Amino acid sequence: MVSYRSKENIQRIILYVVIGAIGFAFVFPFFWMIISSLKLNKDVLSLPIRFFPPKWNWRSYRNVFFEFPDFDFPRYIFNSFIVAVFAVLLCLFFSATSGYGFAKYKFKGNNLLFTIVLSTIMISFEAIVVPLFILVRRMGMQNSYLGLIIPESLTAFGVFMMRQFFYAVPNDFIEAARIDGANEYAIFVRIGIPMAKTALLALVIFHAQWVWNLLLWPLILISTPEMRTLPQGIALFKGGYNTPYPEQLAVSVIACIPILILYIFLSKYFVQGITMSGLKG
């Protein structure tokens, strides 16, 4: 008869195997992208398929920046960095203030207004992209940083996440501050924001990766090469007579690095923020 400890060990092994298989399924495409970026162009799509290249091509990363004058990838990286930083900062401000208001102030129509805001999550971006483009163009923000930043400066998910977190903040802290004479602005800045640090940092990861990887909106809004973002540059990247696959993959690897670094530094806050945002609602 199999003992309880033996059954537990078998279950643990099965669990590790399943988790390992799922992890491999997610990680393998990234390894393939990195290895293929170091192949020659003829070897990327060669048959039979070889995981490791017959000859390592380390020049593909250099070629991205120096061999294609029609594609200014340093400028594209800079544009994406500017858009991502300011869009995330605005999203943090608007999400924190609106989430705090929905969670800590009881006013007529609070739940109805929040339901309306939350319902916009069900509307896909593709459904509003045409009227949004017309609006941005009439405001004179086509081919500009403002046109890329402002439409991405607030998300219903960010409002929902911050509202859920602020619900978990005890009202006793706020009431004590009011008794001490603090105004509402000081309470929000000195009590609400410090306690919401983990949720804000989790929101940074969510929104930064969304804005950094955004492709459809820049393709529609931006028509001048110098204002392209990095995903837009990758999508339009091609040579004169053929597609330079190693260089395409190399710049794709480069595009993944900033978000990977951001997640490495903020991963513990990401887990804490997601956990604490669902404690009370």
Beta strands, then each sheet from edge to edge (+ up, - down):
end
